[in-house]
Each structure stands twice: as C-alpha cells, then as structure tokens.
Amino acid sequence: VAVTSTGGPGLVVARTVLGPDGASLPAFGTMLGTPQLGANWLVPAPGAGTAPGVQGAAVASLSVSNPGPGPASVVVGPLGGTPAQAKLLLVKAHSLLVLAEPPVGGLVTLDVRSDVPVAVEADSLPSGAAGVVSSTGLPAG
C-alpha cells in the first residue's frame, strides 16, 4: 500500500500485527511504514555469526514491494557474498514478492539491489505470527 500526503502537517503510517489466540510469543508487533523507495537496500540480520539476538533468531522471509508502473529486476544475496549465492527475482508492477528460501534465512545480512526503486522489509523468527517481528531494510545509496 502506498500512502501519499500533499499539504498539511504530514502523517505517520504504521502497521500493527496481532497473532491469533494461543500463538507463541511474541504475538504482537508494530512497524513504521517505509519512508522512501530505493534501488539498493541492506537488511540486517537479527544477530551476527553465532550470536543471535535471542535463541532461534533468524530472518524468515524478505518482502520486496514494487509500487512502480513497470517490473523490477531484483538481486538478493548475502552482503559480501558471491554471484552464485545471489537470487534474481522479477517483481511485477504494483506487486509484492515474498522470498522465504536461500539466500534468505539464518543470521545473514542481505544486500538487495533493484533496477527500479522498491521498498524492502524482513520478517524474523522467533515469532507467534507472520508480520509480528518485522523490520524495514536500510536504504543504501
């Protein structure tokens, strides 16, 4: 969803996710909307190397949103990785693509590059429901 404000004091966009009754913890999360689009993104892992933020922490999925009028060619790979470790994605215009397979997973910081501006976020584990433990990527350039 793209939100645009013209004139006035501006606005703050956020998303709140509540897991179903009986879901494991955490079962509630909130995240601010991505304030800009970009062609290069870094997506930090929830920990580093053999030191997860909490036991079992890992990137579960990566979401790439293309609000533009044409397709986006997106390359996702581990930061500092080789071309063989990268995955090429095609994200249709006005679409969201979710990747939940390598190179996504574990405690790897992801390098995301697109030929058109996109928005990027990640869901992490452990979580009581998809979207509860989310973070936006960091525009890198």
Residue, then its C-alpha position, 0 to 999 in steps of 0.5 A: v500500500a502506498v500512502t501519499s500526503t500533499g499539504g498539511p502537517g504530514l502523517v505517520v503510517a504504521r502497521t500493527v500485527l496481532g497473532p491469533d489466540g494461543a500463538s507463541l510469543p511474541a504475538f504482537g508487533t508494530m512497524l513504521g511504514t517505509p519512508q522512501l523507495g530505493a534501488n539498493w537496500l541492506v537488511p540486517a540480520p537479527g544477530a551476527g555469526t553465532a550470536p543471535g539476538v535471542q535463541g532461534a533468531a533468524v530472518a524468515s522471509l524478505s518482502v520486496s514491494n514494487p509500487g512502480p508502473g513497470p517490473a523490477s529486476v531484483v538481486v538478493g544475496p548475502l552482503g559480501g557474498t558471491p554471484a552464485q549465492a545471489k537470487l534474481l527475482l522479477v517483481k511485477a508492477h504494483s506487486l509484492l514478492v515474498l522470498a522465504e528460501p536461500p539466500v534468505g534465512g539464518l543470521v545473514t545480512l542481505d544486500v538487495r539491489s533493484d533496477v527500479p526503486v522498491a521498498v524492502e522489509a524482513d520478517s524474523l523468527p522467533s515469532g507467534a505470527a507472520g508480520v509480528v517481528s518485522s523490520t524495514g531494510l536500510p536504504a543504501g545509496 
